[in-house]
């Protein structure tokens, strides 16, 4: 598999060498744009992962509180209302697009851990794809610069 990647990288480098200046500019711009999109996605995954880690920690903290304990319940990131813990064994889990599912505390913690693992896996894959795209952009930029330097002295 490593030899296949190396062979495809060599083939891509050969193809880049054969491109015209206009094609190289287009490839570099496209690759740079995709790298920026990948970076935005990586930031979004990092944010989602940290939110889920905080949610898992909150579930664990909630499981340690006694029944009837008074507490502040978050409605939004900045709005809290007073409440009382009725049943710490059942929680509502936001599964996306406004849907909530009632789960036991253990199921809720398991859900958070599975989502965190999925996001971390996606993050690793996206990071690898970003590195490849950045490599292509750098290669195209280097070849473009070399071709422009060849053209400039002749003018």
C-alpha positions in Angstrom: 0.0 0.0 0.0 2.8 2.4 0.8 4.4 1.6 -2.6 1.1 2.4 -4.3 0.9 5.8 -2.6 4.5 6.5 -3.5 3.9 5.5 -7.1 0.8 7.7 -7.3 2.7 10.6 -5.8 5.4 10.2 -8.3 2.8 10.0 -11.1 1.1 13.2 -9.8 4.5 14.9 -9.7 5.2 13.9 -13.3 1.8 15.2 -14.3 2.4 18.5 -12.5 5.7 18.9 -14.3 3.9 18.6 -17.7 1.3 21.3 -17.0 1.3 24.8 -18.4 1.6 27.9 -16.2 -2.1 28.5 -16.4 -3.0 24.9 -15.5 -0.5 25.1 -12.6 -2.1 28.3 -11.3 -5.5 26.7 -11.5 -4.3 23.5 -9.7 -2.6 25.6 -7.0 -5.6 27.8 -6.4 -8.0 24.8 -6.3 -5.7 22.9 -3.9 -5.3 25.9 -1.6 -9.1 26.4 -1.6 -9.6 22.7 -0.6 -6.9 23.0 2.1 -8.8 26.0 3.6 -12.1 24.0 3.5 -10.4 21.1 5.1 -9.0 23.3 7.8 -12.4 24.7 8.5 -13.8 21.2 8.8 -11.0 20.2 11.1 -11.9 23.2 13.4 -15.5 22.2 13.3 -14.7 18.7 14.3 -12.5 19.9 17.1 -15.3 22.1 18.4 -17.8 19.3 18.2 -15.4 16.9 20.0 -14.8 19.3 22.8 -18.6 19.9 23.2 -19.2 16.1 23.4 -16.3 15.7 25.9 -17.9 18.5 28.1 -21.3 16.7 27.8 -19.8 13.4 28.9 -18.2 15.1 31.8 -21.5 16.8 32.7 -23.3 13.4 32.6 -20.7 11.9 34.9 -21.0 14.9 37.3 -24.8 14.6 37.1 -24.7 10.9 38.0 -22.9 11.7 41.3 -25.5 14.2 42.5 -28.2 13.0 44.9 -31.9 13.0 44.0 -33.7 16.2 45.0 -30.5 18.3 44.7 -31.2 21.9 43.6 -29.2 23.0 40.5 -29.1 25.4 37.6 -30.2 23.9 34.4 -28.7 25.4 31.1 -31.3 26.3 28.5 -28.7 28.0 26.3 -25.0 28.7 26.6 -25.8 31.8 28.7 -29.2 31.2 30.1 -29.7 29.0 33.2 -32.9 28.4 35.2 -33.2 26.9 38.7 -34.3 23.3 38.8 -34.3 20.1 41.0 -32.8 16.8 40.1 -35.6 14.3 39.9 -34.1 11.2 38.3 -30.4 11.1 37.6 -30.7 7.7 35.9 -32.6 9.0 32.8 -31.3 11.7 30.5 -32.3 13.3 27.2 -29.7 13.0 24.5 -29.7 15.4 21.6 -29.2 13.2 18.5 -29.3 16.1 16.1 -31.7 18.3 14.1 -33.8 19.0 17.3 -34.5 15.4 18.2 -33.9 14.1 21.7 -33.9 10.5 22.9 -34.4 9.4 26.5 -31.6 7.1 27.6 -30.2 5.8 30.8 -27.1 7.5 32.2 -24.8 4.7 31.0 -26.4 4.8 27.5 -25.9 8.5 27.4 -22.3 8.3 28.4 -21.7 5.5 25.8 -23.4 7.6 23.1 -21.0 10.5 23.9 -18.0 8.2 23.8 -19.0 6.6 20.5 -19.5 10.0 18.9 -16.2 11.2 20.2 -14.4 8.2 18.8 -16.2 8.7 15.4 -15.2 12.4 15.3 -11.6 11.6 16.2 -11.5 9.0 13.5 -12.9 11.5 11.0 -10.4 14.1 12.2 -7.5 11.8 11.6 -8.7 10.9 8.1 -9.4 14.6 7.2 -6.0 15.5 8.6 -4.3 13.0 6.2 -6.3 14.3 3.3 -5.4 17.9 4.2 -1.7 16.9 4.3 -2.0 15.3 0.8 -3.8 18.4 -0.6 -1.2 20.7 0.9 1.6 18.6 -0.6 -0.1 18.9 -4.0 -0.5 22.7 -3.6 3.1 23.1 -2.5 4.4 21.0 -5.4 2.3 22.9 -7.9 3.5 26.2 -6.4 7.2 25.1 -6.6 6.8 24.0 -10.2 4.9 27.1 -11.1 7.6 29.3 -9.6 10.3 27.4 -11.4 8.5 27.8 -14.7 7.9 31.5 -14.1 11.6 31.9 -13.3 12.5 30.2 -16.6 10.1 32.5 -18.5 11.2 35.7 -16.8 14.9 35.9 -17.9 13.9 35.2 -21.6 11.6 38.3 -21.6 
